[in-house]
């Protein structure tokens, strides 16, 4: 059984969806994360959203907190497409 990774679960796309839904820019999101003790820059947010960089469990937890979504909303596995 192959375990999925954050990249396989499209966490970056979900982060972008919820960020845009909340009316935040990447810079706004990075600033809010930094005030919560998560040292992520605007560039790093962009890299997470595009899948160029994966997010740690700590970062995913802080993203969920700042975006005001359930942790599972970001980490849930996407439905497989046929």
C-alpha positions in Angstrom: 0.0 0.0 0.0 1.5 3.3 -1.1 1.1 6.2 1.4 0.2 9.5 0.0 2.1 12.7 0.6 0.9 16.3 1.0 1.7 16.8 -2.7 -0.4 13.9 -3.7 -3.3 15.3 -1.7 -3.1 18.7 -3.5 -2.8 20.6 -0.2 -1.4 23.6 -2.1 -4.4 23.9 -4.3 -6.6 23.7 -1.3 -4.6 26.4 0.5 -5.0 28.7 -2.5 -8.7 28.0 -2.7 -9.3 28.9 0.9 -6.9 31.9 0.8 -8.7 33.4 -2.2 -12.1 32.6 -0.6 -11.0 34.6 2.5 -9.8 37.5 0.3 -6.2 37.1 1.3 -3.1 37.7 -0.8 -0.1 35.4 -0.5 1.6 38.2 1.4 -1.3 38.6 3.8 -1.4 34.8 4.5 2.4 34.8 5.1 2.1 37.7 7.5 -0.7 36.0 9.5 1.3 32.7 9.6 4.3 34.6 10.9 2.3 36.1 13.8 1.3 32.5 14.7 4.9 31.4 15.0 5.1 29.8 11.5 8.1 31.3 9.6 6.8 31.2 6.1 7.4 33.9 3.5 5.2 35.1 0.7 7.4 33.1 -1.8 7.1 30.0 0.3 3.3 30.3 0.3 3.5 30.5 -3.5 5.7 27.4 -3.7 3.3 25.5 -1.5 0.3 26.5 -3.6 2.0 25.4 -6.8 3.4 22.2 -5.4 7.0 23.3 -5.7 7.4 22.9 -2.0 5.6 20.6 0.4 4.3 21.8 3.8 5.2 20.2 7.1 2.5 18.9 9.4 3.2 22.0 11.6 2.7 24.3 8.7 -0.5 22.6 7.6 -1.8 22.9 11.1 -1.0 26.7 11.1 -2.5 27.1 7.6 -5.7 25.5 8.8 -5.8 27.8 11.9 -5.1 31.0 9.9 -7.5 30.1 7.1 -10.1 29.0 9.6 -10.7 25.6 8.1 -10.7 22.2 9.7 -7.3 20.5 9.4 -9.0 17.6 7.5 -10.2 20.1 4.9 -6.6 20.6 3.8 -5.3 17.1 4.4 -8.2 15.0 3.1 -7.4 12.9 0.2 -9.0 13.9 -3.1 -11.4 11.6 -4.7 -9.7 9.6 -7.4 -10.7 10.4 -11.0 -11.3 7.4 -13.2 
